Amino acid sequence: MNEHERKLLKQITGAGLPAPVVEYLFHPVRNWRFDFAWPDLKLAVEFEGAVFVQGRHTRGPGFVEDCEKYNEAILRGWRVLRFTDKHLWKQRALKVITRALGHE
């Protein structure tokens, strides 16, 4: 878990929200994991790192792989929320997660 994921997890638990499962393996064949998941709600959070410095998620092969992963998740009934480090400012990610968990 990187520093941004740790910060988001701290925001989630600090707000009194249910703790997610970290690195949840959601696919029975592929080794696809969600950064955070609430399996009973089929809610997942993916943290997209290094967006502004040509990291894995914004270069061709990584982007294509992410598309496959997210499409498969949606076909399996998952809601996938995606965030960057910019969403940690002013707890923007936390606000969306709070709504998705039904704790508005």
Contacts in CASP RR format, 6 or more apart in sequence:
PFRMAT RR
TARGET T0000
AUTHOR 0000-0000-0000
METHOD contacts of the structure
MODEL  1
MNEHERKLLKQITGAGLPAPVVEYLFHPVRNWRFDFAWPDLKLAVEFEGA
VFVQGRHTRGPGFVEDCEKYNEAILRGWRVLRFTDKHLWKQRALKVITRA
LGHE
1 9 0 8 1.000
1 22 0 8 1.000
1 23 0 8 1.000
1 35 0 8 1.000
2 47 0 8 1.000
2 49 0 8 1.000
4 47 0 8 1.000
4 49 0 8 1.000
4 85 0 8 1.000
4 88 0 8 1.000
5 35 0 8 1.000
5 36 0 8 1.000
5 47 0 8 1.000
7 88 0 8 1.000
8 36 0 8 1.000
8 45 0 8 1.000
8 47 0 8 1.000
8 83 0 8 1.000
8 88 0 8 1.000
8 93 0 8 1.000
8 94 0 8 1.000
9 19 0 8 1.000
9 20 0 8 1.000
9 22 0 8 1.000
9 36 0 8 1.000
11 88 0 8 1.000
11 91 0 8 1.000
11 93 0 8 1.000
11 94 0 8 1.000
12 19 0 8 1.000
12 20 0 8 1.000
12 36 0 8 1.000
12 94 0 8 1.000
12 97 0 8 1.000
13 19 0 8 1.000
15 94 0 8 1.000
15 98 0 8 1.000
17 97 0 8 1.000
17 98 0 8 1.000
17 101 0 8 1.000
17 103 0 8 1.000
18 38 0 8 1.000
18 101 0 8 1.000
20 36 0 8 1.000
20 37 0 8 1.000
20 38 0 8 1.000
20 45 0 8 1.000
21 36 0 8 1.000
21 37 0 8 1.000
21 38 0 8 1.000
21 39 0 8 1.000
22 35 0 8 1.000
22 36 0 8 1.000
23 33 0 8 1.000
23 34 0 8 1.000
23 35 0 8 1.000
24 33 0 8 1.000
24 34 0 8 1.000
24 36 0 8 1.000
24 37 0 8 1.000
24 39 0 8 1.000
24 44 0 8 1.000
25 31 0 8 1.000
25 32 0 8 1.000
25 33 0 8 1.000
26 32 0 8 1.000
26 33 0 8 1.000
26 34 0 8 1.000
26 37 0 8 1.000
26 39 0 8 1.000
26 44 0 8 1.000
26 73 0 8 1.000
26 76 0 8 1.000
26 78 0 8 1.000
27 72 0 8 1.000
27 76 0 8 1.000
30 69 0 8 1.000
30 72 0 8 1.000
32 69 0 8 1.000
32 72 0 8 1.000
32 73 0 8 1.000
34 44 0 8 1.000
34 45 0 8 1.000
34 46 0 8 1.000
34 73 0 8 1.000
34 78 0 8 1.000
34 80 0 8 1.000
35 44 0 8 1.000
35 45 0 8 1.000
35 46 0 8 1.000
35 47 0 8 1.000
36 44 0 8 1.000
36 45 0 8 1.000
36 47 0 8 1.000
37 43 0 8 1.000
37 44 0 8 1.000
37 45 0 8 1.000
38 44 0 8 1.000
38 101 0 8 1.000
41 79 0 8 1.000
41 100 0 8 1.000
41 101 0 8 1.000
42 76 0 8 1.000
42 77 0 8 1.000
42 78 0 8 1.000
42 79 0 8 1.000
43 78 0 8 1.000
43 79 0 8 1.000
43 81 0 8 1.000
43 100 0 8 1.000
43 101 0 8 1.000
44 73 0 8 1.000
44 78 0 8 1.000
44 79 0 8 1.000
44 80 0 8 1.000
44 81 0 8 1.000
45 80 0 8 1.000
45 81 0 8 1.000
45 82 0 8 1.000
45 83 0 8 1.000
45 93 0 8 1.000
45 97 0 8 1.000
46 66 0 8 1.000
46 70 0 8 1.000
46 80 0 8 1.000
46 81 0 8 1.000
46 82 0 8 1.000
46 83 0 8 1.000
47 82 0 8 1.000
47 83 0 8 1.000
47 84 0 8 1.000
48 57 0 8 1.000
48 66 0 8 1.000
48 82 0 8 1.000
48 83 0 8 1.000
48 84 0 8 1.000
49 55 0 8 1.000
49 56 0 8 1.000
49 57 0 8 1.000
49 84 0 8 1.000
49 85 0 8 1.000
50 56 0 8 1.000
50 57 0 8 1.000
50 58 0 8 1.000
51 57 0 8 1.000
51 58 0 8 1.000
51 84 0 8 1.000
51 85 0 8 1.000
51 86 0 8 1.000
56 62 0 8 1.000
57 63 0 8 1.000
57 66 0 8 1.000
70 80 0 8 1.000
70 82 0 8 1.000
73 80 0 8 1.000
74 80 0 8 1.000
79 100 0 8 1.000
81 93 0 8 1.000
81 96 0 8 1.000
81 97 0 8 1.000
81 100 0 8 1.000
83 92 0 8 1.000
83 93 0 8 1.000
83 96 0 8 1.000
86 92 0 8 1.000
87 93 0 8 1.000
87 96 0 8 1.000
98 104 0 8 1.000
END
